Amino acid sequence: MRRLSIVLAAVGLIAAACGPTTGGPAASSSTAASAAPVRGGTFILALWQEPVTLAPHYRNQTAANVAARVVTEGLARTDTDGNYVPWLAKQIPTTTNGGVKLTSDGKMDVNWELQPGLKWSDGDPVTSADIKFTWQVWMKDPNTISRTGFDQIESIDTPNDTTAVVHYKAIYAPYPLNFSDGLLPKHVLENVPDIGKHDYNRKPIGTGPFKITEFVAGDHITGERNPNYRIAGKPYLDKIIFKSVPSREVAVAQLKAGEINGMWNLLEAQTPDLEKLTDIKMVITPSPSVERIEMNTAKNQDMTDPSSTHPVLGDINVRRALIYATPKQSVIDKLLFGKAKPGTSPVSQGWASPKSLTQESYDPAKAKQLLDQAGWVPGSDGIRSKGGVRASLTYATTTGDQLRERVQQVLVDEWKAIGVEVKIQNQPSSVILSGSCTSKDPRKLGTFDLLMYASTPTIDPHSTILPRYHSKQIPTQADCSGQNYTRFKNPDADKAIEEAGSTLDIEKRKAAYAKVMKALNDAYVIIWMYDRANIDARVTGLQGWQANVWRRFTWDVQDWWLKK
């Protein structure tokens, strides 16, 4: 029998927005090799979700980000200790180094300096005009998934080709995240009326170590070495191929058979099977990813009215009952081999994680009591009703995800036992996680009752809490960019969110976010199922790869090489 080598990265997860401190050792390298890097070769990575787009301002799926990160780059990134690090920029602007200036009228100016000599993969120079153009597209394109942060920018000056001065309407603490997803090439897209219909949508021009040469839907995406990459001699690989597979289970089978070289996002339950292999290595790290079930408090209808009330979930007692009737720990123990912990909030790690926040534990008797007291009366079939409204709900998640489907089976039975009928209505990830109204994402449209998925916040919680929980971020026909899918509305929470984003004082921000997350839990609109780990697998011949608790598999692809 072969034996698996597992690397567990224990990482400190405390960071500040502009001057972070770390709380623990960096993730240990699983790839240290005595030999020098070897140039050449192709790495095949399985993706069990089908990316819809690779364009920075459109992509919402995690799988799309895994693929796109080899091409598109931004001004800054986050290292595994939660520090902002410059990427295309020379440095991270701060008040200390003079890159950030607070004006007397309460506004803020951020000075970004590009590294000299940067080129797009087509050979054209990267300039400050691309930074300004990126902001303009993010704001003007009706299909942008989120305008968070960009909508706080008043204007951008470009005094020379390498300098962009970003003028904010007010102090905006998470400013390093604004241009982190990828710059857009002005020379390619300036005169394109609909980027969604342009080749760039699937074959973006970028500055990363690879360029996309093939995008065959349902089959593969090929990235080949970018000859204009800024780091001499890198990347080492000739190609990276993202192979589409229907499920994690198929990916595991292909990894064992040697048909692929790596696999993104394994489940905790799949680790024992791979522990028997000596030519496969898993890397397990903490993750900001939180699996949740969101409840739609507005009517389930196309482009729902945010002020409407869901006939069943509009009752807070029903929402509370569903939480009480959700056996999180049992699900974790039986379906995830106990290798996760029950969730309590959208921010599971980092400096703003609310350590004392809790969510109701499993208590089906309490769930029944709440429904009885609220007037939901069981019928002859055991399903409750009130005022002629039957307690019947739909429950959606991504098709082909066996773990989520098994969780659904458990919860359908648990919720039926308290008198709530649930019908499964799963959809492909390319729809349900598209983050797009045009692609019919039910979260955007409001065409769902219960929906289960995972979200992965960045180091700064504002990028999650503002777009997902501020009342102004509820998607509407006029502006579909918001991500407040539960239609949660709370004036005090709105105020706290705004206060958190408008100060550079970490302690004040932390207190404000804690207030928001408590208000969110007190509204009982989300069931925090469990906090996920990052579990990736690859052949032992892959060298140069390191874990990063804030970034996905391909974050350092320029350093990868294959041992002969």
C-alpha positions as CSV (number, residue, x, y, z in Angstrom):
1,M,0.0,0.0,0.0
2,R,1.1,3.5,-0.7
3,R,1.0,6.2,2.0
4,L,-0.1,9.8,1.8
5,S,2.0,12.7,3.0
6,I,-0.2,15.5,4.5
7,V,0.9,19.0,5.2
8,L,-1.0,20.8,7.8
9,A,-0.4,24.5,7.7
10,A,-0.9,26.2,11.1
11,V,-1.3,29.9,10.3
12,G,-1.9,33.0,12.4
13,L,-4.9,34.8,11.2
14,I,-4.8,38.3,12.7
15,A,-4.2,41.2,10.3
16,A,-4.9,44.9,10.2
17,A,-6.1,46.8,7.2
18,C,-3.1,49.1,6.7
19,G,-0.5,47.8,9.2
20,P,-1.3,44.2,9.9
21,T,0.2,42.1,12.7
22,T,0.5,38.4,12.4
23,G,-0.4,35.8,14.9
24,G,1.5,32.6,14.2
25,P,4.0,31.0,11.8
26,A,3.5,31.2,8.1
27,A,2.1,28.1,6.3
28,S,4.9,25.6,6.0
29,S,6.1,24.9,2.5
30,S,5.1,21.6,1.2
31,T,7.3,22.0,-1.9
32,A,10.8,22.6,-0.7
33,A,13.1,20.7,-3.1
34,S,16.9,20.3,-3.1
35,A,17.0,20.4,-6.9
36,A,16.8,23.6,-9.0
37,P,13.5,24.3,-10.8
38,V,13.1,22.5,-14.1
39,R,11.6,24.5,-17.0
40,G,8.8,22.9,-19.1
41,G,5.9,20.5,-18.8
42,T,2.1,20.7,-18.5
43,F,0.1,20.6,-15.3
44,I,-3.5,19.4,-15.5
45,L,-5.8,20.6,-12.8
46,A,-9.4,19.3,-12.4
47,L,-12.3,21.8,-11.9
48,W,-15.6,20.2,-10.9
49,Q,-17.5,23.5,-11.5
50,E,-17.7,25.0,-15.0
51,P,-16.5,28.6,-15.2
52,V,-18.8,30.9,-17.0
53,T,-16.4,33.8,-17.5
54,L,-12.9,34.7,-16.6
55,A,-13.4,38.5,-16.8
56,P,-12.6,40.1,-13.4
57,H,-15.7,42.2,-13.1
58,Y,-18.1,39.3,-14.1
59,R,-16.7,36.2,-12.4
60,N,-18.3,35.1,-9.2
61,Q,-17.6,31.3,-9.1
62,T,-14.6,30.2,-7.1
63,A,-13.7,27.8,-9.9
64,A,-13.5,30.8,-12.3
65,N,-11.2,32.6,-9.9
66,V,-8.9,29.5,-9.7
67,A,-8.6,29.5,-13.5
68,A,-8.4,33.3,-14.0
69,R,-5.8,34.0,-11.4
70,V,-3.1,32.6,-13.8
71,V,-3.9,35.4,-16.2
72,T,-5.4,38.4,-14.5
73,E,-3.5,40.3,-11.7
74,G,-4.2,43.4,-9.6
75,L,-2.3,46.0,-7.8
76,A,-2.1,44.1,-4.5
77,R,-2.6,40.7,-3.0
78,T,-2.8,39.1,0.4
79,D,-0.1,36.8,1.8
80,T,-0.9,33.8,4.0
81,D,-0.3,35.9,7.2
82,G,-3.0,38.4,6.1
83,N,-0.6,41.1,5.0
84,Y,-1.3,43.1,1.9
85,V,1.6,42.8,-0.5
86,P,2.2,44.8,-3.7
87,W,1.8,42.9,-6.9
88,L,1.7,45.1,-10.0
89,A,2.2,48.1,-7.7
90,K,5.6,49.2,-6.3
91,Q,4.2,49.3,-2.8
92,I,1.0,49.3,-0.7
93,P,0.1,53.0,-0.2
94,T,-0.3,53.9,3.5
95,T,-0.5,57.0,5.6
96,T,3.0,56.1,6.9
97,N,4.7,56.1,3.5
98,G,2.7,59.0,2.2
99,G,0.7,57.0,-0.3
100,V,-2.5,57.7,1.5
101,K,-3.6,61.2,2.4
102,L,-6.6,62.2,4.5
103,T,-8.0,65.6,3.4
104,S,-9.4,68.3,5.6
105,D,-12.9,67.8,4.1
106,G,-13.0,64.1,5.2
107,K,-12.0,62.6,1.9
108,M,-9.1,60.3,1.1
109,D,-6.5,60.2,-1.7
110,V,-4.6,57.0,-2.5
111,N,-1.5,57.2,-4.7
112,W,-0.7,54.0,-6.6
113,E,2.6,53.6,-8.4
114,L,2.9,50.8,-11.0
115,Q,6.1,48.8,-11.4
116,P,8.1,50.0,-14.4
117,G,8.0,48.2,-17.7
118,L,4.8,46.1,-17.1
119,K,3.3,44.6,-20.3
120,W,0.0,43.0,-21.1
121,S,0.3,39.5,-22.6
122,D,-0.1,40.9,-26.1
123,G,3.0,43.1,-25.6
124,D,1.2,46.5,-25.0
125,P,2.4,48.5,-22.0
126,V,0.4,48.6,-18.8
127,T,-0.2,52.2,-17.7
128,S,-2.1,54.2,-15.1
129,A,-4.8,54.7,-17.8
130,D,-5.7,51.0,-17.3
131,I,-6.3,51.6,-13.6
132,K,-8.7,54.4,-14.4
133,F,-10.3,52.4,-17.1
134,T,-10.8,49.4,-14.7
135,W,-12.8,51.7,-12.3
136,Q,-14.9,53.1,-15.2
137,V,-15.8,49.7,-16.5
138,W,-16.6,48.4,-13.0
139,M,-19.0,51.3,-12.5
140,K,-20.6,51.5,-16.0
141,D,-21.0,47.8,-17.0
142,P,-24.6,46.8,-16.0
143,N,-23.5,43.2,-15.5
144,T,-20.7,43.9,-13.0
145,I,-21.2,41.5,-10.1
146,S,-20.4,44.0,-7.4
147,R,-19.3,47.7,-7.3
148,T,-18.2,47.5,-3.7
149,G,-15.4,50.0,-3.1
150,F,-15.4,51.3,-6.6
151,D,-18.6,53.2,-5.9
152,Q,-16.7,55.1,-3.2
153,I,-14.3,56.6,-5.7
154,E,-15.0,60.1,-6.8
155,S,-12.4,60.4,-9.6
156,I,-8.9,59.2,-10.7
157,D,-6.1,61.3,-11.9
158,T,-3.2,59.9,-14.0
159,P,-0.4,62.5,-13.9
160,N,1.9,60.1,-15.7
161,D,2.0,56.5,-17.2
162,T,2.8,54.8,-13.9
163,T,0.9,56.9,-11.3
164,A,-2.8,56.8,-10.5
165,V,-4.2,59.1,-7.8
166,V,-7.5,57.6,-6.6
167,H,-9.8,60.2,-5.0
168,Y,-12.3,58.7,-2.6
169,K,-15.5,60.4,-1.5
170,A,-14.7,59.7,2.1
171,I,-12.3,57.6,4.1
172,Y,-12.5,54.0,2.8
173,A,-10.6,51.5,4.9
174,P,-10.3,48.5,2.5
175,Y,-8.9,50.5,-0.4
176,P,-6.2,47.9,-1.2
177,L,-8.9,45.5,-2.3
178,N,-10.3,47.8,-5.0
179,F,-7.9,46.8,-7.7
180,S,-6.9,43.4,-6.5
181,D,-9.1,41.2,-8.8
182,G,-7.4,42.3,-12.0
183,L,-6.8,45.3,-14.1
184,L,-8.7,45.6,-17.4
185,P,-6.7,46.5,-20.7
186,K,-8.0,49.8,-22.0
187,H,-6.4,49.3,-25.4
188,V,-8.4,46.1,-25.9
189,L,-11.8,47.0,-24.4
190,E,-12.1,50.8,-24.7
191,N,-14.4,50.6,-27.7
192,V,-16.2,47.3,-26.9
193,P,-19.9,48.0,-26.3
194,D,-20.6,44.7,-24.5
195,I,-17.6,43.0,-22.9
196,G,-19.8,39.9,-22.1
197,K,-19.9,39.2,-25.9
198,H,-16.2,39.9,-26.6
199,D,-13.5,37.2,-26.7
200,Y,-12.0,38.8,-23.6
201,N,-14.9,37.3,-21.6
202,R,-13.3,33.8,-21.8
203,K,-9.8,34.7,-23.1
204,P,-8.8,37.7,-21.1
205,I,-5.7,39.7,-21.9
206,G,-3.7,39.9,-18.6
207,T,-0.4,40.4,-17.0
208,G,-0.1,37.0,-15.3
209,P,2.3,34.2,-16.0
210,F,0.0,32.5,-18.5
211,K,-2.3,33.5,-21.3
212,I,-5.5,31.7,-22.2
213,T,-5.3,30.1,-25.6
214,E,-8.3,27.7,-25.4
215,F,-11.6,27.8,-23.7
216,V,-13.7,24.8,-24.6
217,A,-16.9,24.9,-22.6
218,G,-17.5,21.7,-20.7
219,D,-14.1,20.3,-21.6
220,H,-11.0,22.4,-20.7
221,I,-9.3,25.8,-20.5
222,T,-5.7,26.0,-21.6
223,G,-3.2,28.5,-20.3
224,E,0.2,28.8,-22.1
225,R,3.3,30.6,-20.9
226,N,3.1,34.4,-21.2
227,P,6.2,35.5,-23.1
228,N,5.8,39.1,-21.7
229,Y,5.6,38.1,-18.1
230,R,7.5,40.6,-15.9
231,I,9.6,38.0,-14.0
232,A,12.5,36.7,-16.1
233,G,12.6,33.0,-16.4
234,K,9.1,32.4,-15.1
235,P,6.7,30.7,-15.3
236,Y,8.5,27.4,-15.3
237,L,5.6,25.4,-16.7
238,D,4.9,25.5,-20.5
239,K,1.1,25.1,-19.9
240,I,-1.6,24.7,-17.3
241,I,-4.8,23.0,-18.3
242,F,-8.0,23.2,-16.3
243,K,-9.9,20.1,-17.1
244,S,-13.7,20.1,-16.5
245,V,-15.1,17.2,-14.6
246,P,-18.7,16.6,-13.5
247,S,-17.9,16.1,-9.8
248,R,-15.3,15.9,-7.1
249,E,-15.7,12.1,-7.2
250,V,-14.7,11.9,-10.8
251,A,-11.7,14.2,-10.2
252,V,-10.5,11.9,-7.4
253,A,-10.8,8.9,-9.7
254,Q,-8.8,10.6,-12.4
255,L,-6.2,11.8,-9.9
256,K,-5.7,8.2,-8.8
257,A,-5.5,7.0,-12.4
258,G,-2.9,9.6,-13.3
259,E,-5.1,11.4,-15.8
260,I,-4.7,14.7,-14.0
261,N,-2.0,16.2,-11.8
262,G,-4.0,18.0,-9.2
263,M,-7.5,18.7,-7.8
264,W,-8.9,21.8,-6.2
265,N,-11.3,21.8,-3.2
266,L,-11.6,18.3,-1.9
267,L,-14.1,17.4,0.8
268,E,-13.1,16.4,4.3
269,A,-14.8,13.1,3.7
270,Q,-12.5,12.3,0.8
271,T,-9.3,12.6,2.6
272,P,-9.2,9.1,4.1
273,D,-9.3,7.5,0.7
274,L,-6.3,9.5,-0.5
275,E,-4.3,8.9,2.6
276,K,-3.3,5.5,1.2
277,L,-1.3,7.0,-1.7
278,T,2.3,7.9,-1.7
279,D,2.4,9.7,-5.1
280,I,-0.4,12.2,-4.1
281,K,0.0,14.9,-1.5
282,M,-2.8,16.8,0.1
283,V,-2.4,20.3,1.6
284,I,-4.9,21.2,4.3
285,T,-5.1,24.8,5.6
286,P,-7.6,26.9,7.4
287,S,-10.0,28.7,5.1
288,P,-12.3,31.7,5.3
289,S,-14.9,29.7,3.4
290,V,-18.3,29.3,5.2
291,E,-21.0,26.9,4.1
292,R,-24.4,28.4,4.7
293,I,-28.1,28.2,3.9
294,E,-29.6,31.6,3.1
295,M,-33.3,32.3,3.5
296,N,-35.2,34.6,1.2
297,T,-37.3,37.0,3.3
298,A,-39.1,38.5,0.3
299,K,-41.5,36.8,-2.1
300,N,-40.1,34.1,-4.3
301,Q,-40.5,35.8,-7.7
302,D,-38.5,37.2,-10.6
303,M,-36.8,40.4,-9.6
304,T,-38.7,40.3,-6.3
305,D,-39.8,43.5,-4.5
306,P,-37.4,43.9,-1.5
307,S,-40.2,45.3,0.5
308,S,-42.4,42.3,0.0
309,T,-42.8,39.6,2.6
310,H,-42.2,35.9,2.0
311,P,-45.4,34.0,3.0
312,V,-43.5,31.5,5.1
313,L,-40.0,32.7,5.7
314,G,-41.3,36.2,6.4
315,D,-42.2,34.8,9.8
316,I,-39.1,35.0,12.1
317,N,-40.4,32.0,14.1
318,V,-40.2,29.8,11.0
319,R,-36.6,30.9,10.4
320,R,-35.7,30.3,14.0
321,A,-37.3,26.9,13.9
322,L,-35.4,25.8,10.8
323,I,-32.1,26.8,12.6
324,Y,-33.1,24.8,15.7
325,A,-34.0,21.8,13.5
326,T,-30.6,21.8,11.8
327,P,-28.2,19.2,13.3
328,K,-24.9,20.9,12.3
329,Q,-22.6,18.8,14.5
330,S,-24.2,15.6,13.4
331,V,-23.8,16.6,9.7
332,I,-20.2,17.4,10.4
333,D,-19.5,14.1,12.2
334,K,-21.3,11.8,9.8
335,L,-20.6,13.5,6.4
336,L,-17.4,15.4,7.0
337,F,-15.7,12.9,9.3
338,G,-15.7,15.5,12.0
339,K,-13.2,17.6,10.1
340,A,-15.0,20.9,10.3
341,K,-16.6,23.1,12.9
342,P,-20.1,24.5,13.1
343,G,-20.4,28.0,11.6
344,T,-21.5,31.0,13.5
345,S,-20.9,34.0,11.2
346,P,-19.8,35.0,7.7
347,V,-16.3,35.8,9.0
348,S,-14.7,32.7,10.3
349,Q,-11.1,33.9,10.5
350,G,-9.0,37.0,10.6
351,W,-9.0,40.1,12.8
352,A,-12.7,40.7,12.6
353,S,-13.9,37.2,13.3
354,P,-16.4,37.5,16.2
355,K,-15.1,34.7,18.6
356,S,-18.0,35.0,21.1
357,L,-20.9,35.0,18.5
358,T,-23.0,31.9,18.5
359,Q,-26.0,30.4,16.7
360,E,-28.7,28.3,18.2
361,S,-27.8,24.6,18.7
362,Y,-29.9,21.7,17.5
363,D,-33.2,21.4,19.5
364,P,-36.1,20.1,17.4
365,A,-38.4,20.3,20.4
366,K,-37.8,24.0,20.7
367,A,-38.4,24.3,16.9
368,K,-41.8,22.7,17.3
369,Q,-42.7,24.9,20.2
370,L,-41.8,28.1,18.3
371,L,-44.0,27.0,15.4
372,D,-46.9,26.1,17.7
373,Q,-46.7,29.4,19.5
374,A,-46.6,31.3,16.1
375,G,-49.9,29.6,15.0
376,W,-48.4,27.2,12.5
377,V,-50.8,24.2,12.8
378,P,-49.9,20.6,11.6
379,G,-52.2,19.1,9.0
380,S,-53.2,15.5,8.5
381,D,-49.9,14.9,6.6
382,G,-47.9,16.6,9.4
383,I,-47.1,19.7,7.4
384,R,-48.0,22.9,9.1
385,S,-50.1,25.8,7.7
386,K,-51.2,29.2,8.9
387,G,-53.9,31.4,7.5
388,G,-54.2,29.1,4.5
389,V,-50.5,29.2,3.8
390,R,-48.8,25.8,3.7
391,A,-45.3,25.6,5.2
392,S,-43.7,24.4,2.0
393,L,-40.4,25.6,0.7
394,T,-37.9,25.0,-2.1
395,Y,-34.3,24.2,-1.3
396,A,-31.6,24.7,-3.9
397,T,-27.8,24.1,-4.2
398,T,-25.3,23.2,-6.9
399,T,-26.0,20.1,-8.9
400,G,-23.4,17.3,-8.9
401,D,-22.1,18.2,-5.4
402,Q,-22.6,15.0,-3.5
403,L,-21.9,16.4,-0.1
404,R,-24.4,19.2,-0.5
405,E,-27.0,16.7,-1.8
406,R,-26.5,14.5,1.2
407,V,-26.9,17.4,3.5
408,Q,-30.1,18.2,1.7
409,Q,-31.4,14.7,2.3
410,V,-30.7,15.0,6.0
411,L,-32.3,18.4,6.4
412,V,-35.4,17.6,4.3
413,D,-36.1,14.8,6.9
414,E,-35.3,16.9,9.9
415,W,-37.5,19.8,8.7
416,K,-40.3,17.6,7.8
417,A,-40.2,16.2,11.3
418,I,-41.1,19.7,12.7
419,G,-43.8,20.2,10.1
420,V,-42.0,22.1,7.2
421,E,-42.1,20.6,3.7
422,V,-39.0,21.1,1.6
423,K,-38.7,20.4,-2.1
424,I,-35.2,20.1,-3.8
425,Q,-34.6,22.4,-6.8
426,N,-30.9,22.2,-7.6
427,Q,-29.3,24.0,-10.5
428,P,-25.8,24.0,-12.2
429,S,-23.1,26.2,-10.5
430,S,-22.9,28.1,-13.8
431,V,-26.4,29.4,-13.0
432,I,-26.8,29.3,-9.3
433,L,-23.4,30.9,-8.6
434,S,-23.1,33.1,-11.6
435,G,-23.7,36.3,-9.7
436,S,-25.5,37.6,-12.7
437,C,-29.1,38.6,-13.4
438,T,-28.7,37.8,-17.1
439,S,-27.5,34.3,-16.2
440,K,-30.5,33.9,-14.0
441,D,-28.8,33.5,-10.7
442,P,-31.8,32.9,-8.4
443,R,-30.1,34.8,-5.5
444,K,-29.9,37.9,-7.6
445,L,-33.5,37.5,-9.0
446,G,-35.0,36.4,-5.7
447,T,-36.4,33.2,-7.2
448,F,-35.5,30.9,-4.3
449,D,-36.6,30.1,-0.7
450,L,-33.6,28.3,0.7
451,L,-30.2,28.2,-1.0
452,M,-27.0,26.5,0.1
453,Y,-23.5,27.5,-1.0
454,A,-20.2,28.7,0.4
455,S,-18.7,32.2,0.3
456,T,-15.0,33.0,0.9
457,P,-14.4,36.5,2.3
458,T,-11.1,38.4,1.9
459,I,-8.9,39.5,4.7
460,D,-10.9,42.7,5.0
461,P,-14.5,41.8,6.0
462,H,-15.9,45.0,4.4
463,S,-15.7,43.3,1.0
464,T,-18.2,40.7,2.3
465,I,-20.3,42.5,4.9
466,L,-21.1,45.7,2.9
467,P,-22.3,44.0,-0.3
468,R,-24.1,41.2,1.4
469,Y,-25.8,42.8,4.4
470,H,-26.4,46.5,3.7
471,S,-30.0,47.2,2.7
472,K,-28.8,49.3,-0.2
473,Q,-27.1,46.2,-1.6
474,I,-30.3,44.3,-2.3
475,P,-30.3,43.5,-6.0
476,T,-33.0,45.3,-8.0
477,Q,-34.0,45.6,-11.7
478,A,-32.3,49.0,-11.8
479,D,-29.1,47.8,-10.2
480,C,-28.4,44.1,-10.0
481,S,-24.9,44.4,-8.6
482,G,-25.8,44.0,-4.9
483,Q,-25.4,40.7,-3.1
484,N,-27.8,41.0,-0.2
485,Y,-29.6,37.9,-1.2
486,T,-31.7,37.3,2.0
487,R,-33.1,40.9,1.6
488,F,-31.9,41.6,5.2
489,K,-32.8,45.2,6.3
490,N,-31.7,46.7,9.5
491,P,-31.0,50.5,9.9
492,D,-28.6,50.0,12.8
493,A,-26.7,47.4,10.9
494,D,-26.5,49.7,7.9
495,K,-25.1,52.5,10.1
496,A,-22.5,50.2,11.7
497,I,-21.4,49.0,8.2
498,E,-20.9,52.5,7.0
499,E,-19.0,53.4,10.2
500,A,-16.7,50.4,9.8
501,G,-15.7,51.3,6.3
502,S,-15.1,55.0,7.0
503,T,-12.4,54.7,9.6
504,L,-8.8,53.3,9.7
505,D,-9.1,52.5,13.4
506,I,-9.1,48.7,13.6
507,E,-10.7,48.4,17.0
508,K,-13.6,50.6,16.0
509,R,-14.0,48.6,12.8
510,K,-13.9,45.4,14.7
511,A,-16.6,46.6,17.1
512,A,-18.8,47.8,14.3
513,Y,-18.6,44.5,12.4
514,A,-19.4,42.6,15.5
515,K,-22.6,44.7,15.9
516,V,-23.6,43.9,12.3
517,M,-23.0,40.2,12.6
518,K,-25.0,40.0,15.9
519,A,-27.9,41.8,14.2
520,L,-27.7,39.4,11.3
521,N,-27.9,36.4,13.6
522,D,-30.7,38.0,15.5
523,A,-32.7,38.2,12.3
524,Y,-32.3,34.4,11.7
525,V,-31.9,34.8,7.9
526,I,-28.9,32.5,7.5
527,I,-28.0,29.0,8.8
528,W,-24.2,29.0,9.2
529,M,-23.6,25.3,8.5
530,Y,-19.9,24.9,8.9
531,D,-16.5,26.5,8.4
532,R,-14.6,24.8,5.7
533,A,-10.9,24.0,5.3
534,N,-8.9,24.4,2.1
535,I,-8.1,20.9,0.9
536,D,-6.2,20.5,-2.3
537,A,-4.4,17.5,-3.8
538,R,-1.6,17.2,-6.3
539,V,1.1,14.8,-7.5
540,T,4.2,14.8,-5.4
541,G,6.2,15.7,-8.5
542,L,4.8,19.3,-8.4
543,Q,7.3,21.6,-6.8
544,G,7.2,25.3,-5.9
545,W,3.6,25.3,-4.6
546,Q,2.9,26.8,-1.2
547,A,-0.3,27.1,0.8
548,N,-2.0,30.4,1.4
549,V,-5.0,30.6,3.7
550,W,-6.4,33.7,2.0
551,R,-5.8,32.6,-1.6
552,R,-6.8,29.7,-3.9
553,F,-4.8,26.9,-5.4
554,T,-3.2,28.9,-8.3
555,W,-2.1,31.9,-6.4
556,D,1.6,31.2,-6.9
557,V,1.4,29.3,-10.2
558,Q,4.4,31.2,-11.6
559,D,6.7,29.3,-9.2
560,W,5.4,25.8,-10.0
561,W,7.6,23.2,-11.7
562,L,7.5,19.5,-12.3
563,K,10.2,17.2,-11.0
564,K,11.4,14.9,-13.7
